[in-house]
Amino acid sequence: MKRDGMQEHDSVRRGVYVLPNLLTSGCLFMGFYSIATTYTAGYEKAAMAIVGAAIFDGLDGRVARMTGTTTRFGVEYDSLADVIAFGTAPAFLAYGWALSGFGRWGWMASFLYLICG
C-alpha cells in the first residue's frame, strides 16, 4: 500500500511524461494545419505552420531530456510527427504553391522531396 506522499509523487511523474508528448502533438498539429491551409491556398499560413512545427519539435526533445522522461513511444511518435511536419507538409506546400502547373512532373518532384526527407 502506498503512502499519500508516494501517490502524489507518482501522479506528478505521470504528468511530466505527458508534457513532451503534448509538445510532439503540437508539432503534428502544425504539420496537419499546414497541409489544410495549403489545400485552401493559404500558402503563407502553411509556411508559418511549418516554422511553428520546428519550434514544437525543438522543445519536445529538450523537455524530455531535461525531465528524464524519454520513452521509446516518445521517440517513435516524434519520428511520425517529423515525417508529417517536415516531409509531407512542405512537399504538399511546394506542390500547391509552385509545382502544380507542371502536372505529373510537379507531383513527382514533390514526392522526391518527401522520400529524400
Buried (B, 14 or more C-beta within 10 A) or exposed (E): EEEEEEEEEEEEEEEBBEBBBEBBBBBBBBBBBBBBBBEEEBBEBBBBBBEBBBEBBEBBBEBBEEEEBBEEEBEEBBEEBBBBBBBBBBBBBBBBBEBEEEEEEBBEBBEEBBEEE
